[in-house]
């Protein structure tokens, strides 16, 4: 399972757990939802640190892959790329 999915499910789970605990308290439903949102955000900052760091690492790796692929494509389009090979000669290339 990807780190983003784990972190998102963890955040939702914390929100539901805090909301379930606040459901027993007699107050307005909107206030319960707002307090559950605030408390679950604060708890996730501490409890889900590992998953958040893992997700950030995956996102940074993906951004670096996209950046390097973009640079490779730009250099290939500009004709600077020496690693491209000419098309292979064969019966299919003479059409």
PECORGI-V393796 format. One record per residue. N is the residue number from 0. RES is the residue in one small letter. PHI is phi in degrees with one decimal (* if undefined). OMEGA is omega in degrees with one decimal (none if undefined). Layout:
# PECORGI-V393796
n=(N N)
res=(RES RES)
phi=(PHI PHI)
omega=(OMEGA OMEGA)
This chain:
# PECORGI-V393796
n=(0 1 2 3 4 5 6 7 8 9 10 11 12 13 14 15 16 17 18 19 20 21 22 23 24 25 26 27 28 29 30 31 32 33 34 35 36 37 38 39 40 41 42 43 44 45 46 47 48 49 50 51 52 53 54 55 56 57 58 59 60 61 62 63 64 65 66 67 68 69 70 71 72 73 74 75 76 77 78 79 80 81 82 83 84 85 86 87 88 89 90 91 92 93 94)
res=(x x x x x x x x x x x x x x x x x x x x x x x x x x x x x x x x x x x x x x x x x x x x x x x x x x x x x x x x x x x x x x x x x x x x x x x x x x x x x x x x x x x x x x x x x x x x x x x)
phi=(* -71.0 -65.1 -65.0 -68.1 -59.8 -65.0 -64.0 -65.7 -63.6 -63.4 -64.6 -63.2 -62.9 -60.8 -64.6 -64.6 -67.6 -63.6 -64.0 -69.1 -77.6 -63.9 -76.1 -85.1 -85.2 -158.4 -60.7 -63.5 -61.5 -65.8 -60.4 -64.0 -67.1 -66.8 -63.1 -64.2 -67.0 -67.0 -68.2 -65.4 -65.6 -65.8 -67.0 -60.4 -94.4 -78.2 -108.9 -59.2 -62.2 -66.3 -65.0 -65.4 -63.9 -64.7 -63.3 -64.4 -63.1 -67.2 -66.7 -62.8 -64.8 -65.1 -67.0 -62.1 -63.9 -64.3 -68.2 -65.5 -62.9 -65.3 -63.6 -67.0 -62.2 -68.2 -67.3 -69.0 -79.7 86.5 -84.6 -79.5 -90.6 -86.0 -75.9 -104.2 -67.5 -61.4 -71.5 -84.0 -178.3 -64.8 -76.3 -85.8 -101.0 -79.0)
omega=(-178.0 -178.2 179.5 179.1 178.6 -178.3 179.7 178.3 175.7 178.0 179.1 179.2 176.9 178.7 -179.6 -180.0 179.4 178.1 177.8 178.0 179.9 -177.9 -179.6 -179.0 -178.8 175.5 -178.7 -178.2 179.1 178.3 176.4 179.9 -179.8 178.0 177.8 177.9 -178.6 -178.4 -179.7 176.7 179.1 179.1 -178.9 178.3 -179.1 -172.4 -175.4 -177.3 -178.6 179.2 178.7 178.1 177.9 178.6 179.0 177.2 177.9 179.5 178.1 177.5 179.6 178.6 179.0 176.6 178.7 -179.8 -179.5 177.2 178.2 178.3 178.5 179.1 177.9 -180.0 177.3 178.8 179.5 -179.8 -179.7 -174.4 -178.9 -175.8 179.8 -179.4 178.2 -179.2 -178.1 176.5 180.0 -177.7 -178.9 -174.5 -175.5 -180.0 none)
